Amino acid sequence: MTLVAAPARLSTAAATFEADFAARLHWSADTDAAIEQRVADILADVQKRGDAAVLEYTARFDGLSAPNMAALELTQADFKAAFDAIPQAQRDALQAAAKRVRSYHEAQKKASGESWSYRDEDGTLLGQKVTPLDRVGIYVPGGKAAYPSSLLMNAIPAHVAGVQEIIMVVPTPVRGSVATGGTGEGTSTKGERNELVLAAAYVAGVTRAFTIGGAQAVAALAYGTATVPKVDKITGPGNAYVASAKKRVFGTVGIDMIAGPSEILVLADGTTPPDWVAMDLFSQAEHDELAQSILLCPDAAYLDAVQREIDRLLPTMPRAEIIAKSLTGRGALILTKDMEEACAISNRIAPEHLEVSSTSPHRWEPLLRHAGAIFLGAYTSESLGDYCAGPNHVLPTSGTARFSSPLGVYDFQKRSSLIEVSEAGAQVLGTIAAELAYGEGLQAHAQAAEMRLTTPVKPR
């Protein structure tokens, strides 16, 4: 059977555009009730029984039978051995990507992650003290997919921020286990490890790592067990069970975000080779059937050309079936009145990845307010950002770029306000504070301020 990838063809001039546009964007973030209940049970069990529960769930879901948690821990020697075992080209690529990611986040820390203070006219010191988190947990997917690039993007900014301990959890399921889409009959004392992921852990400087995954891994990091240290924050992508678990442990620990399906939005002026744009749309569609790829352009003939390239290139793709389902179910080629209107629609979508495929991208960039990452110019493919450009590829999805930011050094830091009031400053601030405190009926607040005054305020 011939696969067909048929993104919706929309036009902003059509009377039905708003309804058609809304229908194409709609994605339900509702989680299956059965998953939610199962995750709640797993979290409670791990919190109660610790290592024993983690071992039990690892055997049940990953098919990985271990006598104790020590058997599930990866060592620095494991990381180094994996790094040495992979091809030289992969070693060079990991190190080059890590260097660029580190350089970017060092610049980010310098610009927005340093402590600061000043003294006002009364000599009072005011400022902010920026300190790193002590220990963070990084979830790295395993089983059906492995993402060494994601490990770099999570671990390196944590290191740059000054985090001392980075605990990685990465499932290494046995083929045929539930985690690999099997029946659960496959069991072994050794799971399938991805050498590139372990090599990335070596390059990124992971402190400790455990071959556990799913909700049980999130629970172990959030609550701590006899073996797995309790962390301050959990970052990194995962399946529906992992996402649900992260939502439920938020408050006990911090989390980065709850990510939806991957997205790309391309703003094109019609000057980029259409096969380049078609492949950029594929780059997100190949993630999964719910990924969204949208092209906005004021040139109808160019949209036709991109569709022809989609048709031509699709059969060459190993993940053609997934791409076809994604583009047909959630993709769109939208004809706009002009590039200004395309930018306005982009702001409404607030996409995860936004490509400005134009000969004059800096003309349009000032009009773009909401996006996880903006890729300027025809040569700036989104895939470069995923792996090695430097900025973080952990980005807000599902319109949350309207109020959220990419993962960064700041996610691994916290800020404390600094206040040192001088005697002269106490005379100014104390009068103000006491006046307001009496107005709120908080006598102790008012009197604590008045005790530092040369001339106390009279109670009212």
N, C-alpha and C positions, 0 to 999 in steps of 0.2 A: 504494500500500500504506500502511495506517495504521501509524504508528510507535507502539510501546508501550514505556513506561519502567516496568519492574516491579522495583523494589528488593525484595530478599528480606525477607519478613516473619518475624521471629524473636521469640521470647519467652524470657526468662530462666527462666520456669517450666517450659519444655519439657525433657524428658529428654535430647533431642539437642542442646540449646543449645550446649554447649561445642564439640562437633564442628562444628556448623553455623557457629558464630561464628568458629572458627579457619579454616575453609574460606573464609569471606568475606573475612577479613583477609589471607589468604596472597597474597603478591606476590613473584615471583622476581626478585632483583636480578642474576641471572646475565647476563652480557653475551655476546652472540653471539661465538663463537670467531673467526669470519671478521673481525668488526669489530675485535676485539682485535689480531689479527695485522696488519690493515691499518693500524691506528693506530700500532702499534709500528714498522712500516716507514716511515710518514710522519715520525714523530718522529726516527728515526735519520737519515733523509734530510735533514730540515731542519737538524738539528744538524751534519751534514757539509757541506751545500752552501749553507745560509743562504738569502739572498734568491732565488737562482736556483730553489731548490726551492719556496719560497713562491709565486713567480710561476707556476711550472709547475702546482702544485696548484690555484691560484686559477683558472687558465684551464680546467683539467680539470673541476673540480667546480662552480665558479660561472659558468663560461662567460665570465669576465671576462679579456680579453686585454690585458695592459699591457706596454709596452716596458721598464719599470723600476719599482722600488718607489716612486719619487717620484710616479708617476702614480696610485698607490693610497693616497696619504696625503691625509687631509682637513685643511683649514686652519681657523684661527680665523675667517677670512672666510667659509668655507663654513658654519660654525655660525651666525654672525651673520646671514648671508643667509637661512638656513633659518628662524631665529627671526623675522625680519622678514616672511617670506613666509607663515607660517601665520596663520590667522584670529586676531583679537584675543581671542576667547573661549579659544582654546587657549593663547595666550601667558599670559593671566591665570591659567588653570588650572595651567600648569606652574610659574609663579612662586609661586602660592599653595601648591601642594603642596611645592615646594622649601623654602619658608619654614618650613612646619610640620615637615618632615623634619629640617631643619637645627636648629630649636629643640629638638626632642626629643633629637637626638644631642649637642647642646651640653650639655644637662642630664645626659645619660648620661656624658659625659666628666668633668664636674664631680664626679659621684657616684662614678665607678669608674675614671677614667682619668688621675688625677693622681699625681705622685710624692709620696712621704711618707717620713719618717724620725723616729727618736726616739733618745734616749740612755738607756742603762740606769744602774743605780746606781753602776757603776764608770766611767761616762763614755764607754763604748763606743757609737759611733753605729751604728745598724742601720736599714735602710730599703730602699726600692725606687725605682729611677729608671725612669720611664716615658718612652719615646721613640718617635716615629713611624717607620714604615717609610719608606725613601727614595723608593721607586718601586713602584707597583702597576699591574697590568694588569686591565682590566675587559672581560669578554666580554659583548657585547650581541647577542642573536640577530637574525638578519635572514632574508630569504627568505620562508618561509611565514608568519612572524609577526614582529612588531616590538614591542618593549616599552620605550618611553621611561620608564615608571615604574620599571622595573628599573634603568635607568641612574642615575636619581636616587638610588635606594636603595643603590647601590654606590658612586657617586662622592662623594656628600655626606658620609657618615660618614668616608670617607678624608680629605676636606678638613678636617673638624672635628678629626680625629686629628692633623693637621699634615703629612700626606703632601705632598711637594713636587711630585711628578710622577705624573700619572694618565694611563696610556696605554690608549686604548680600541681594541678591534678589533671591527668590525661588518661582517659579510658583506653585499655588495650584489650578489647574483647576478643574472644575466641570465635573463629569462623563458625557460623551456624547458631550463635547465641542470639538472644532476643535483641541485643544492641546492634547486631549486624543485619537485622531483619529476618532472622531465622526463627526456628521453632523453640529454641532454648535447649535443644538436646545436646548441642555441642559443648563439651566441658574439657578443660585442660588445666594444667598447673602453670602454663605459660601462654599469655595472650600475644596478639600480633602488634608488635611495636613498630612505629614509623621512625626510621632512622633519621630522616630529615628533621622531624620535630625534636628528637633528642639532640641532634646537632645544633639546632637553633637554641635550645635551652643552654647548651655550652657557650654559644656565642653571646647570648643575652645575659648570662650570669644568674640563672635560676639557683636559688639557695637549696631547696629541697623539693622533691617531687614524688608523687604517689600515682600508681596506675589504677586509679578509681575514677568513676564518672557518674553522671546522672544526678538525681536529687540527693542521693546519699553522699556524694562528694561535696556538694554545696553545703549540706548539713554539717559534715565533718569540719569544713573550713569555718562555718559560722559559729558552731557551738564548741568546737574543739573536742578531741578524744584523747585517750591516753597516749596515742601516737601522733595524730595529726594536730599541729598547733592551731589554736584559734586565731583568726586573722581580724584585721580591722575593716577590710574592704575586700569585696570579690568583684573581679572584672573578667570579661571574656565571654564569647558567644557559646550557645548550646542549643539543644532541641527544646521542645515544648516543656518537658519535665524540668530541665535546667532553668528555663525562663520563669516557670511557675515557682520553683524553689527560691530563686533569687528574689522574686517579689515578696515571698512570705518571710524571708529572713531579714529583709530590709528593716532597719531599726535596731536589730541586734548587731548587724554590721552595715557598712555602706555598700552600695552597688554602683556600677557604672550606668547602666541603662537597660531597659527591656526593649530589645530590637525586634522590629518586624521584618518582613521580606525585603530583600535588597532592591534598590531602585537606581535608575539612571534617567536623567532628563537631558536631552541634547537640544540646545538652541542653535539652529543652523541658518546661515544666510545664503546657503546654496553654493558656496565656493569650495567646500571640502569634497574630495572624491567620495561619491556615494557609497562605495564599498567600505571605506573607512568607517563611516557612520553606521552602516548596517552591522559591521563587526562589533562596534562599540555597543550597539543595542543588544547584540548576542552576549556580550561579556557579562551582562547582568542576568539576562534571561536564562543562561545556562546554570545559574545557581539552583533554582527550583521553579516549579510551576507557578508559584505565587509571586515571583519576582516581577518587577514592573519596569518596562522600557518605553519611554515616550520621546517622540521627536516633534519639536515645534519649529515651523518654518513658514515664511510668507510666500514661498515659491511652490506652486502645485506641481510643476513639472519635476522639481527636485524630489518631492515626496514620491512621485511615480518612479523615479530613478532609484531611490533607496529601496522601494518595494521590490523592484526587479533584482537588485543585488541580494536582498533577503532571500528571494526565491532561488537565485543562483548559488548562493553560498551555503544555504541550509543543509543540503545533502552532504557537504564536506565536513560537517561538524559531528564529532563523536557523541555529543549530547544533544543531537538534533531533536529527539522526541521531546525532551524537556524544554528546549528553546521554542519549539512550535507551540506547545501548550501554554507557555508563559506569554508569548507574543499574541497569540489568539485570545487568550483569556483576559489579559490585563494590559497588553500593549496598545499603543495608539500613535498614529501619524496625524498631526493636527495642523491644518492650514490656518495661519493667522493673517490678520490684516497687514501687519508690519512687525519689525523686530521689537518695537516698543511694546506692542501688545503681547508678544511672546514673552518678554521679560515680566510683564504684569501677571501673566498666567503662571509663570515659573514661581513667582513669589507666593501665589495661592497654593501651589503644590508643595513648596518648601522641600525639595527633593534631597535625598541622601547624597547623591553624586550629580553635579550639574556641569555639563560640558558646554562651553561657549565656542562652538565650532564656526569661527568667523575670521576673516582677514583683519578685522579691527575689534578684537575682543575687549580692549580697554575702553572702547566707546560704550559698550553695554554693561560692563561690570558695575559701574556706579548705580545702575538701576536695579541691581540684584541684591535683595536684602536677606533672603532666607534660603540657606542651603547648607548642608553638612560640609561639603567641600566644593570649591569652584575651580574648574579646569579650563584655563584660558588658551585659546588658539587650537588650530587643527592638529598640531603635533602633540598636544597634551591629552593623550588617551587616559581614560579613567584607570585602566589597568596599571599604568605606571605609578599612580598613587597607591594602588593596592599593595604594591611590593617594595618600591625602592625610591620614590621621589623624595620622601622625608617626612611630610606631614602624616599624622595618624590616620589609619584607614578605619578605625572604629568610629562610626558616624551615626548621628541621629536619623531615624527613619520615620515613615508614616506621618509626615508633616510636623514632627517634633522639632525639626530644625528652626521652627518659629520661636522656640524658647530654649533650645538645648544646643550644646557645642560638641565638637569632636572630643574624644578622649585625649587628655594631655597631662602635662606635668602637674597642673593644678588639681587634677583628680586624685593625686597621691600626696597632696599636701592639705594642711588645715591652717586656719588663720585665727590668731588670738589678738584681740585689741589690746593696745598698750596705753595706759593712762597714768601719768604722774603729775598730780596737781600741785602747783607751788602755793606758798602761803598767800601770795597776792592773788593767784588764780582762785583760791578757795573763797576769797571775799566776793568775787564776781559770780562764780558758779554756785556758791552756797546760797546766795540770795535768790537766784533764779530757781534752784532746786527746791528750796524750802517753800517758796511761793506756790509752785506747782504741786508739791506734795500735800500741803495743807488743802489745796483745792481738790485733791483726790481723796482726802480724808485719811492719809497715811502719816500719822503723827511721828512715828519712829524715824521714817525717812526724813521728815522735815527737821527733826531735832538732831539727827546725826549730821546733817549739813550745817545746822546753826551752831553746833558746838565748836565749829572751826571758824566761826565768824567773830570779828572784833566787836561788831555791833549786831547782835542777834535780831532776827525778824520776829515781830510779835505774832503769836498765834491768833487766828481769827475765829 
